[in-house]
């Protein structure tokens, strides 16, 4: 049974903020933003999901503007990408066959990691604030996809959650698993991190196998086939 939820939540949030902030900073550098823009996109990607979670749960002020450790994690991630991106590009040029050295692929892998961490963290925070099973599952999913969605909107891209391989589904499954483990009394630090690994693995598998939710095929004139 999980006894120290505060420590687990802080650990999950720090990891999630850092990896999502890395993805936000990579997107910002790729579209040519300056240092301030890089830090803003790192912040919104890393902390946007947590802000949405806290607003839904009535937690004020949200951790995204009140927790110094999480803010520092986002800033450090943004600075690292800004300072080291040139070396990253040199590595990619020297190793053109290294798929994960490409920025789009790196963003997806970081997204997968953040997705798993925040799905579990969001569900834990919701449960700690007496949310019901359905609400905790949905809030876990929203926490997981919120930062990436806001990042892509600011970058004027169609959000990954709306167009790429299975994205929200693994997050919802991970959040639902946390709720189930909590109900059964089996929730511990070990099972929580196992749920993170499950979401990450499902997302990476979806990327590797190009698995998508059902979609409609547009017609030749751009109008949906009806």
C-alpha positions as CSV (number, residue, x, y, z in Angstrom):
1,X,0.0,0.0,0.0
2,X,1.3,3.5,-0.9
3,X,2.1,5.5,2.2
4,X,4.2,8.4,1.0
5,X,2.3,9.9,-1.9
6,X,3.9,13.3,-1.6
7,X,7.4,12.0,-2.3
8,X,6.2,9.8,-5.2
9,X,4.2,12.7,-6.7
10,X,7.1,15.1,-6.5
11,X,9.4,12.5,-8.2
12,X,6.9,11.8,-10.9
13,X,6.3,15.5,-11.5
14,X,10.0,16.4,-11.6
15,X,10.7,13.7,-14.2
16,X,7.6,14.6,-16.2
17,X,8.3,18.3,-16.2
18,X,11.9,17.8,-17.3
19,X,11.2,15.5,-20.2
20,X,8.2,17.4,-21.5
21,X,10.1,20.7,-21.1
22,X,12.9,19.1,-23.2
23,X,10.3,18.4,-25.9
24,X,8.9,21.9,-25.8
25,X,12.3,23.4,-26.1
26,X,13.2,21.2,-29.0
27,X,10.1,22.3,-30.8
28,X,10.9,25.9,-30.1
29,X,14.4,25.7,-31.4
30,X,13.2,23.9,-34.5
31,X,10.8,26.7,-35.4
32,X,13.4,29.4,-34.7
33,X,12.3,31.0,-31.4
34,X,14.8,33.0,-29.4
35,X,15.9,32.1,-25.8
36,X,12.8,33.5,-24.2
37,X,10.6,31.6,-26.6
38,X,12.4,28.4,-25.9
39,X,11.9,28.9,-22.2
40,X,8.3,29.7,-22.6
41,X,7.6,26.6,-24.7
42,X,9.6,24.5,-22.3
43,X,7.5,25.9,-19.4
44,X,4.2,25.4,-21.0
45,X,5.1,21.9,-22.2
46,X,6.5,20.8,-18.9
47,X,3.9,22.4,-16.6
48,X,0.8,23.0,-18.8
49,X,-0.7,19.6,-18.0
50,X,-0.2,20.1,-14.2
51,X,-1.8,23.5,-14.4
52,X,-4.9,22.1,-16.1
53,X,-5.0,19.3,-13.5
54,X,-4.8,21.7,-10.6
55,X,-7.5,24.0,-12.1
56,X,-9.8,21.1,-12.6
57,X,-9.3,20.0,-9.0
58,X,-9.6,23.5,-7.5
59,X,-5.9,23.6,-6.4
60,X,-4.7,27.2,-6.3
61,X,-2.2,28.5,-7.1
62,X,-1.3,25.7,-9.6
63,X,2.0,24.0,-9.2
64,X,3.1,25.4,-12.5
65,X,3.5,28.9,-11.0
66,X,4.1,28.0,-7.3
67,X,6.5,25.1,-7.1
68,X,10.1,26.3,-7.4
69,X,11.5,22.8,-8.0
70,X,9.2,22.2,-11.0
71,X,9.9,25.7,-12.4
72,X,13.6,25.1,-12.1
73,X,13.3,21.7,-13.9
74,X,11.6,23.4,-16.8
75,X,14.1,26.2,-17.0
76,X,17.1,23.8,-16.9
77,X,15.6,21.7,-19.6
78,X,15.0,24.7,-21.8
79,X,18.6,26.0,-21.3
80,X,20.1,22.6,-22.0
81,X,18.4,22.4,-25.3
82,X,19.2,25.9,-26.2
83,X,22.9,25.5,-25.4
84,X,23.4,21.9,-26.7
85,X,21.2,21.9,-29.8
86,X,24.1,22.7,-32.1
87,X,26.0,19.6,-30.9
88,X,22.8,17.6,-31.4
89,X,22.6,18.7,-35.0
90,X,26.2,17.8,-35.6
91,X,25.6,14.3,-34.2
92,X,22.5,14.0,-36.5
93,X,24.6,15.0,-39.5
94,X,27.4,12.6,-38.7
95,X,24.9,9.8,-38.0
96,X,22.1,10.2,-40.6
97,X,20.8,6.7,-39.9
98,X,20.3,7.3,-36.2
99,X,16.5,7.8,-36.2
100,X,16.3,8.9,-32.6
101,X,18.9,11.6,-33.2
102,X,16.3,13.5,-35.4
103,X,14.4,16.2,-33.6
104,X,10.8,15.0,-34.5
105,X,11.7,11.5,-33.3
106,X,13.3,12.8,-30.2
107,X,10.2,14.9,-29.4
108,X,8.0,11.8,-29.7
109,X,10.2,9.7,-27.4
110,X,10.3,12.5,-24.8
111,X,6.5,12.9,-25.2
112,X,6.1,9.1,-24.5
113,X,8.1,9.4,-21.3
114,X,6.2,12.5,-20.1
115,X,2.9,10.9,-21.1
116,X,3.5,7.9,-18.8
117,X,4.7,10.0,-15.9
118,X,2.0,12.6,-16.0
119,X,-0.8,10.0,-16.5
120,X,0.2,8.4,-13.3
121,X,0.9,11.6,-11.4
122,X,-2.4,13.2,-12.5
123,X,-4.4,10.2,-11.4
124,X,-2.6,10.2,-8.0
125,X,-3.2,13.9,-7.4
126,X,-6.8,13.4,-8.3
127,X,-7.2,10.5,-5.9
128,X,-5.5,12.4,-3.1
129,X,-8.1,15.2,-3.6
130,X,-11.0,12.7,-3.3
131,X,-11.9,12.6,-7.0
132,X,-14.0,9.6,-8.0
133,X,-12.6,6.8,-10.2
134,X,-13.9,8.3,-13.5
135,X,-12.7,11.8,-12.7
136,X,-9.3,10.5,-11.6
137,X,-8.9,8.6,-14.8
138,X,-9.9,11.6,-17.0
139,X,-7.8,14.0,-15.0
140,X,-4.8,11.7,-15.4
141,X,-5.3,11.6,-19.1
142,X,-5.7,15.4,-19.3
143,X,-2.6,15.9,-17.2
144,X,-0.7,13.7,-19.6
145,X,-1.7,15.3,-22.9
146,X,-2.3,18.9,-21.7
147,X,1.3,20.1,-21.9
148,X,2.0,18.7,-25.3
149,X,-1.3,20.0,-26.6
150,X,-0.6,23.6,-25.4
151,X,3.0,23.4,-26.7
152,X,1.7,22.5,-30.2
153,X,-1.0,25.2,-30.2
154,X,1.6,27.8,-29.3
155,X,3.9,26.5,-32.0
156,X,1.0,26.6,-34.5
157,X,1.1,22.9,-35.1
158,X,-1.8,20.4,-35.2
159,X,-1.5,18.9,-31.7
160,X,0.1,15.4,-31.6
161,X,-2.8,14.1,-29.6
162,X,-5.2,14.8,-32.5
163,X,-3.2,13.4,-35.4
164,X,-0.3,11.0,-34.4
165,X,-0.2,7.4,-33.4
166,X,-2.1,6.3,-30.3
167,X,-1.5,9.1,-27.8
168,X,-4.3,9.8,-25.4
169,X,-5.4,6.1,-25.2
170,X,-2.2,4.8,-23.5
171,X,-2.4,7.8,-21.0
172,X,-6.0,7.0,-20.1
173,X,-5.2,3.3,-19.7
174,X,-2.3,4.2,-17.4
175,X,-4.5,6.5,-15.3
176,X,-7.2,3.9,-15.1
177,X,-4.6,1.3,-14.0
178,X,-3.6,3.6,-11.1
179,X,-7.2,4.0,-10.1
180,X,-7.7,0.2,-10.1
181,X,-4.5,-0.4,-8.1
182,X,-5.6,2.2,-5.6
183,X,-9.0,0.5,-5.3
184,X,-7.5,-2.9,-4.8
185,X,-4.9,-1.6,-2.3
186,X,-2.0,-2.6,-4.5
187,X,-0.8,0.9,-5.2
188,X,2.9,1.4,-4.3
189,X,5.9,3.2,-5.6
190,X,6.8,0.1,-7.6
191,X,3.4,-0.5,-9.2
192,X,3.1,3.3,-9.9
193,X,6.4,3.3,-11.8
194,X,5.3,0.0,-13.5
195,X,2.2,1.9,-14.8
196,X,4.5,4.6,-16.1
197,X,6.6,2.0,-18.0
198,X,3.4,0.5,-19.4
199,X,2.2,3.8,-20.8
200,X,5.7,4.6,-22.2
201,X,6.0,1.2,-23.8
202,X,2.5,1.4,-25.3
203,X,3.2,4.8,-26.8
204,X,6.6,3.8,-28.2
205,X,5.0,0.6,-29.7
206,X,2.3,2.7,-31.3
207,X,5.0,4.9,-32.9
208,X,7.1,1.9,-34.1
209,X,4.1,0.1,-35.6
210,X,2.3,3.3,-36.7
211,X,-0.8,2.4,-34.8
212,X,-3.6,5.0,-35.0
213,X,-7.1,5.4,-33.7
214,X,-9.8,5.0,-36.4
215,X,-9.9,8.0,-38.7
216,X,-11.9,9.1,-41.7
217,X,-10.1,9.3,-45.1
218,X,-10.4,12.7,-46.8
219,X,-11.7,12.8,-50.4
220,X,-9.6,14.2,-53.2
221,X,-11.2,17.7,-53.0
222,X,-10.3,18.0,-49.3
223,X,-13.8,17.4,-48.0
224,X,-14.4,14.5,-45.6
225,X,-15.8,11.3,-47.1
226,X,-19.3,11.1,-45.9
